[in-house]
């Protein structure tokens, strides 16, 4: 299992969190419970053969994103949120999932005001880029998930598939045992 990388630019109230793998662990669990296959190219079975079966992939390996460059970033994130803080990495039997938080004070660099101006200009430039013919809106990273989050908060509930909920409860009971 790979660690997640989360980055927040507080003045912009933006938070981006993503797995450093082609598929998330719980995404594979969800597909397995639903009896669904996953798209090709996400991972391998225990013999190192590509598979679209999430159960086989969970017993094998999930590919990192971004090829060899992505594997370097994934390894650094794994080190920061694993061995650095005494947490689990790969299959060590350690139940500590691991987290590390680093803070950067922009005042030591360009300054908070300059950061806010430049990040805002950067976002405006990206949003105003020329769109492909079939694209109606350019979304910033995290924009779609932030909108989903707001919808869930507004509804006051998050729908979870019954099989997934059952498996999550089993995992929680196993951790607390």
C-alpha positions as protocol buffer text, in pm:
chain_id: "A"
residue {
  index: 1
  type: UNK
  ca { x: 0 y: 0 z: 0 }
}
residue {
  index: 2
  type: UNK
  ca { x: 136 y: 342 z: -83 }
}
residue {
  index: 3
  type: UNK
  ca { x: 97 y: 650 z: 131 }
}
residue {
  index: 4
  type: UNK
  ca { x: -110 y: 949 z: 27 }
}
residue {
  index: 5
  type: UNK
  ca { x: 40 y: 1287 z: -42 }
}
residue {
  index: 6
  type: UNK
  ca { x: -160 y: 1584 z: 80 }
}
residue {
  index: 7
  type: UNK
  ca { x: -60 y: 1943 z: 13 }
}
residue {
  index: 8
  type: UNK
  ca { x: -242 y: 2249 z: 136 }
}
residue {
  index: 9
  type: UNK
  ca { x: -189 y: 2608 z: 30 }
}
residue {
  index: 10
  type: UNK
  ca { x: -365 y: 2762 z: 329 }
}
residue {
  index: 11
  type: UNK
  ca { x: -403 y: 3121 z: 202 }
}
residue {
  index: 12
  type: UNK
  ca { x: -587 y: 2984 z: -103 }
}
residue {
  index: 13
  type: UNK
  ca { x: -789 y: 2736 z: 104 }
}
residue {
  index: 14
  type: UNK
  ca { x: -689 y: 2462 z: -136 }
}
residue {
  index: 15
  type: UNK
  ca { x: -606 y: 2110 z: -31 }
}
residue {
  index: 16
  type: UNK
  ca { x: -492 y: 1845 z: -273 }
}
residue {
  index: 17
  type: UNK
  ca { x: -466 y: 1486 z: -162 }
}
residue {
  index: 18
  type: UNK
  ca { x: -381 y: 1197 z: -387 }
}
residue {
  index: 19
  type: UNK
  ca { x: -252 y: 845 z: -379 }
}
residue {
  index: 20
  type: UNK
  ca { x: 94 y: 791 z: -522 }
}
residue {
  index: 21
  type: UNK
  ca { x: -37 y: 478 z: -692 }
}
residue {
  index: 22
  type: UNK
  ca { x: -251 y: 416 z: -1000 }
}
residue {
  index: 23
  type: UNK
  ca { x: -536 y: 293 z: -777 }
}
residue {
  index: 24
  type: UNK
  ca { x: -621 y: 346 z: -413 }
}
residue {
  index: 25
  type: UNK
  ca { x: -633 y: 57 z: -167 }
}
residue {
  index: 26
  type: UNK
  ca { x: -993 y: 131 z: -71 }
}
residue {
  index: 27
  type: UNK
  ca { x: -1087 y: 179 z: -436 }
}
residue {
  index: 28
  type: UNK
  ca { x: -972 y: -179 z: -496 }
}
residue {
  index: 29
  type: UNK
  ca { x: -1159 y: -301 z: -187 }
}
residue {
  index: 30
  type: UNK
  ca { x: -1472 y: -127 z: -313 }
}
residue {
  index: 31
  type: UNK
  ca { x: -1438 y: -283 z: -661 }
}
residue {
  index: 32
  type: UNK
  ca { x: -1374 y: -626 z: -507 }
}
residue {
  index: 33
  type: UNK
  ca { x: -1684 y: -605 z: -287 }
}
residue {
  index: 34
  type: UNK
  ca { x: -1896 y: -491 z: -582 }
}
residue {
  index: 35
  type: UNK
  ca { x: -1762 y: -780 z: -791 }
}
residue {
  index: 36
  type: UNK
  ca { x: -1622 y: -540 z: -1049 }
}
residue {
  index: 37
  type: UNK
  ca { x: -1301 y: -548 z: -1248 }
}
residue {
  index: 38
  type: UNK
  ca { x: -1079 y: -241 z: -1258 }
}
residue {
  index: 39
  type: UNK
  ca { x: -934 y: -80 z: -1572 }
}
residue {
  index: 40
  type: UNK
  ca { x: -622 y: -241 z: -1720 }
}
residue {
  index: 41
  type: UNK
  ca { x: -282 y: -103 z: -1629 }
}
residue {
  index: 42
  type: UNK
  ca { x: -338 y: -46 z: -1257 }
}
residue {
  index: 43
  type: UNK
  ca { x: -147 y: -337 z: -1108 }
}
residue {
  index: 44
  type: UNK
  ca { x: -17 y: -692 z: -1091 }
}
residue {
  index: 45
  type: UNK
  ca { x: -114 y: -1023 z: -933 }
}
residue {
  index: 46
  type: UNK
  ca { x: 116 y: -1217 z: -696 }
}
residue {
  index: 47
  type: UNK
  ca { x: 303 y: -1367 z: -995 }
}
residue {
  index: 48
  type: UNK
  ca { x: 377 y: -1024 z: -1145 }
}
residue {
  index: 49
  type: UNK
  ca { x: 123 y: -1053 z: -1426 }
}
residue {
  index: 50
  type: UNK
  ca { x: -100 y: -755 z: -1506 }
}
residue {
  index: 51
  type: UNK
  ca { x: -454 y: -806 z: -1380 }
}
residue {
  index: 52
  type: UNK
  ca { x: -786 y: -626 z: -1372 }
}
residue {
  index: 53
  type: UNK
  ca { x: -909 y: -835 z: -1077 }
}
residue {
  index: 54
  type: UNK
  ca { x: -890 y: -617 z: -765 }
}
residue {
  index: 55
  type: UNK
  ca { x: -858 y: -920 z: -533 }
}
residue {
  index: 56
  type: UNK
  ca { x: -558 y: -1046 z: -728 }
}
residue {
  index: 57
  type: UNK
  ca { x: -410 y: -696 z: -730 }
}
residue {
  index: 58
  type: UNK
  ca { x: -445 y: -666 z: -352 }
}
residue {
  index: 59
  type: UNK
  ca { x: -239 y: -986 z: -326 }
}
residue {
  index: 60
  type: UNK
  ca { x: 15 y: -853 z: -574 }
}
residue {
  index: 61
  type: UNK
  ca { x: 117 y: -494 z: -635 }
}
residue {
  index: 62
  type: UNK
  ca { x: -45 y: -166 z: -734 }
}
residue {
  index: 63
  type: UNK
  ca { x: 145 y: 37 z: -992 }
}
residue {
  index: 64
  type: UNK
  ca { x: 270 y: 379 z: -893 }
}
residue {
  index: 65
  type: UNK
  ca { x: 154 y: 677 z: -1096 }
}
residue {
  index: 66
  type: UNK
  ca { x: 385 y: 855 z: -1339 }
}
residue {
  index: 67
  type: UNK
  ca { x: 618 y: 569 z: -1432 }
}
residue {
  index: 68
  type: UNK
  ca { x: 976 y: 588 z: -1307 }
}
residue {
  index: 69
  type: UNK
  ca { x: 946 y: 952 z: -1199 }
}
residue {
  index: 70
  type: UNK
  ca { x: 628 y: 877 z: -1008 }
}
residue {
  index: 71
  type: UNK
  ca { x: 799 y: 584 z: -836 }
}
residue {
  index: 72
  type: UNK
  ca { x: 1063 y: 821 z: -699 }
}
residue {
  index: 73
  type: UNK
  ca { x: 799 y: 1054 z: -556 }
}
residue {
  index: 74
  type: UNK
  ca { x: 603 y: 755 z: -419 }
}
residue {
  index: 75
  type: UNK
  ca { x: 916 y: 623 z: -245 }
}
residue {
  index: 76
  type: UNK
  ca { x: 988 y: 963 z: -84 }
}
residue {
  index: 77
  type: UNK
  ca { x: 627 y: 991 z: 40 }
}
residue {
  index: 78
  type: UNK
  ca { x: 647 y: 631 z: 166 }
}
residue {
  index: 79
  type: UNK
  ca { x: 968 y: 713 z: 360 }
}
residue {
  index: 80
  type: UNK
  ca { x: 827 y: 1034 z: 509 }
}
residue {
  index: 81
  type: UNK
  ca { x: 502 y: 875 z: 628 }
}
residue {
  index: 82
  type: UNK
  ca { x: 650 y: 534 z: 710 }
}
residue {
  index: 83
  type: UNK
  ca { x: 1001 y: 478 z: 848 }
}
residue {
  index: 84
  type: UNK
  ca { x: 1052 y: 846 z: 943 }
}
residue {
  index: 85
  type: UNK
  ca { x: 763 y: 831 z: 1191 }
}
residue {
  index: 86
  type: UNK
  ca { x: 793 y: 464 z: 1287 }
}
residue {
  index: 87
  type: UNK
  ca { x: 486 y: 367 z: 1087 }
}
residue {
  index: 88
  type: UNK
  ca { x: 402 y: 80 z: 855 }
}
residue {
  index: 89
  type: UNK
  ca { x: 563 y: 56 z: 515 }
}
residue {
  index: 90
  type: UNK
  ca { x: 486 y: -216 z: 266 }
}
residue {
  index: 91
  type: UNK
  ca { x: 389 y: -535 z: 454 }
}
residue {
  index: 92
  type: UNK
  ca { x: 574 y: -498 z: 784 }
}
residue {
  index: 93
  type: UNK
  ca { x: 287 y: -606 z: 1008 }
}
residue {
  index: 94
  type: UNK
  ca { x: 286 y: -265 z: 1176 }
}
residue {
  index: 95
  type: UNK
  ca { x: -72 y: -137 z: 1227 }
}
residue {
  index: 96
  type: UNK
  ca { x: 42 y: 228 z: 1240 }
}
residue {
  index: 97
  type: UNK
  ca { x: -75 y: 372 z: 905 }
}
residue {
  index: 98
  type: UNK
  ca { x: 160 y: 671 z: 940 }
}
residue {
  index: 99
  type: UNK
  ca { x: 122 y: 1042 z: 892 }
}
residue {
  index: 100
  type: UNK
  ca { x: 367 y: 1328 z: 881 }
}
residue {
  index: 101
  type: UNK
  ca { x: 285 y: 1697 z: 865 }
}
residue {
  index: 102
  type: UNK
  ca { x: 532 y: 1960 z: 745 }
}
residue {
  index: 103
  type: UNK
  ca { x: 467 y: 2332 z: 755 }
}
residue {
  index: 104
  type: UNK
  ca { x: 632 y: 2596 z: 540 }
}
residue {
  index: 105
  type: UNK
  ca { x: 615 y: 2958 z: 643 }
}
residue {
  index: 106
  type: UNK
  ca { x: 591 y: 3165 z: 321 }
}
residue {
  index: 107
  type: UNK
  ca { x: 736 y: 3464 z: 505 }
}
residue {
  index: 108
  type: UNK
  ca { x: 1075 y: 3291 z: 491 }
}
residue {
  index: 109
  type: UNK
  ca { x: 1051 y: 3296 z: 112 }
}
residue {
  index: 110
  type: UNK
  ca { x: 851 y: 3529 z: -114 }
}
residue {
  index: 111
  type: UNK
  ca { x: 606 y: 3625 z: 161 }
}
residue {
  index: 112
  type: UNK
  ca { x: 239 y: 3543 z: 217 }
}
residue {
  index: 113
  type: UNK
  ca { x: 104 y: 3833 z: 8 }
}
residue {
  index: 114
  type: UNK
  ca { x: 327 y: 3751 z: -289 }
}
residue {
  index: 115
  type: UNK
  ca { x: 238 y: 3384 z: -257 }
}
residue {
  index: 116
  type: UNK
  ca { x: -134 y: 3463 z: -264 }
}
residue {
  index: 117
  type: UNK
  ca { x: -97 y: 3695 z: -566 }
}
residue {
  index: 118
  type: UNK
  ca { x: 117 y: 3451 z: -764 }
}
residue {
  index: 119
  type: UNK
  ca { x: -95 y: 3144 z: -685 }
}
residue {
  index: 120
  type: UNK
  ca { x: -409 y: 3338 z: -779 }
}
residue {
  index: 121
  type: UNK
  ca { x: -251 y: 3452 z: -1109 }
}
residue {
  index: 122
  type: UNK
  ca { x: -137 y: 3097 z: -1177 }
}
residue {
  index: 123
  type: UNK
  ca { x: -490 y: 2962 z: -1120 }
}
residue {
  index: 124
  type: UNK
  ca { x: -643 y: 3231 z: -1343 }
}
residue {
  index: 125
  type: UNK
  ca { x: -397 y: 3150 z: -1620 }
}
residue {
  index: 126
  type: UNK
  ca { x: -475 y: 2779 z: -1601 }
}
residue {
  index: 127
  type: UNK
  ca { x: -854 y: 2839 z: -1593 }
}
residue {
  index: 128
  type: UNK
  ca { x: -835 y: 3074 z: -1893 }
}
residue {
  index: 129
  type: UNK
  ca { x: -630 y: 2837 z: -2107 }
}
residue {
  index: 130
  type: UNK
  ca { x: -761 y: 2734 z: -2447 }
}
residue {
  index: 131
  type: UNK
  ca { x: -996 y: 2437 z: -2406 }
}
residue {
  index: 132
  type: UNK
  ca { x: -1011 y: 2123 z: -2615 }
}
residue {
  index: 133
  type: UNK
  ca { x: -1322 y: 2111 z: -2836 }
}
residue {
  index: 134
  type: UNK
  ca { x: -1508 y: 1871 z: -2605 }
}
residue {
  index: 135
  type: UNK
  ca { x: -1414 y: 2052 z: -2280 }
}
residue {
  index: 136
  type: UNK
  ca { x: -1658 y: 2304 z: -2131 }
}
residue {
  index: 137
  type: UNK
  ca { x: -1464 y: 2400 z: -1817 }
}
residue {
  index: 138
  type: UNK
  ca { x: -1107 y: 2363 z: -1697 }
}
residue {
  index: 139
  type: UNK
  ca { x: -1106 y: 2239 z: -1341 }
}
residue {
  index: 140
  type: UNK
  ca { x: -826 y: 2306 z: -1096 }
}
residue {
  index: 141
  type: UNK
  ca { x: -686 y: 2009 z: -902 }
}
residue {
  index: 142
  type: UNK
  ca { x: -925 y: 1925 z: -621 }
}
residue {
  index: 143
  type: UNK
  ca { x: -1210 y: 2137 z: -762 }
}
residue {
  index: 144
  type: UNK
  ca { x: -1436 y: 1841 z: -844 }
}
residue {
  index: 145
  type: UNK
  ca { x: -1372 y: 1663 z: -512 }
}
residue {
  index: 146
  type: UNK
  ca { x: -1422 y: 1988 z: -320 }
}
residue {
  index: 147
  type: UNK
  ca { x: -1762 y: 2031 z: -491 }
}
residue {
  index: 148
  type: UNK
  ca { x: -1851 y: 1670 z: -402 }
}
residue {
  index: 149
  type: UNK
  ca { x: -1746 y: 1734 z: -42 }
}
residue {
  index: 150
  type: UNK
  ca { x: -1969 y: 2043 z: -25 }
}
residue {
  index: 151
  type: UNK
  ca { x: -2262 y: 1838 z: -163 }
}
residue {
  index: 152
  type: UNK
  ca { x: -2207 y: 1569 z: 101 }
}
residue {
  index: 153
  type: UNK
  ca { x: -2187 y: 1829 z: 379 }
}
residue {
  index: 154
  type: UNK
  ca { x: -2502 y: 1996 z: 247 }
}
residue {
  index: 155
  type: UNK
  ca { x: -2687 y: 1664 z: 239 }
}
residue {
  index: 156
  type: UNK
  ca { x: -2565 y: 1576 z: 587 }
}
residue {
  index: 157
  type: UNK
  ca { x: -2486 y: 1219 z: 487 }
}
residue {
  index: 158
  type: UNK
  ca { x: -2245 y: 1013 z: 280 }
}
residue {
  index: 159
  type: UNK
  ca { x: -2382 y: 712 z: 97 }
}
residue {
  index: 160
  type: UNK
  ca { x: -2164 y: 404 z: 133 }
}
residue {
  index: 161
  type: UNK
  ca { x: -2236 y: 79 z: -49 }
}
residue {
  index: 162
  type: UNK
  ca { x: -2351 y: -189 z: 199 }
}
residue {
  index: 163
  type: UNK
  ca { x: -2073 y: -435 z: 114 }
}
residue {
  index: 164
  type: UNK
  ca { x: -1807 y: -166 z: 154 }
}
residue {
  index: 165
  type: UNK
  ca { x: -1952 y: -59 z: 489 }
}
residue {
  index: 166
  type: UNK
  ca { x: -1945 y: -419 z: 608 }
}
residue {
  index: 167
  type: UNK
  ca { x: -1581 y: -462 z: 504 }
}
residue {
  index: 168
  type: UNK
  ca { x: -1481 y: -134 z: 668 }
}
residue {
  index: 169
  type: UNK
  ca { x: -1644 y: -246 z: 993 }
}
residue {
  index: 170
  type: UNK
  ca { x: -1453 y: -578 z: 974 }
}
residue {
  index: 171
  type: UNK
  ca { x: -1124 y: -390 z: 924 }
}
residue {
  index: 172
  type: UNK
  ca { x: -1203 y: -162 z: 1218 }
}
residue {
  index: 173
  type: UNK
  ca { x: -1287 y: -458 z: 1442 }
}
residue {
  index: 174
  type: UNK
  ca { x: -962 y: -630 z: 1339 }
}
residue {
  index: 175
  type: UNK
  ca { x: -758 y: -318 z: 1424 }
}
residue {
  index: 176
  type: UNK
  ca { x: -929 y: -282 z: 1762 }
}
residue {
  index: 177
  type: UNK
  ca { x: -885 y: -650 z: 1852 }
}
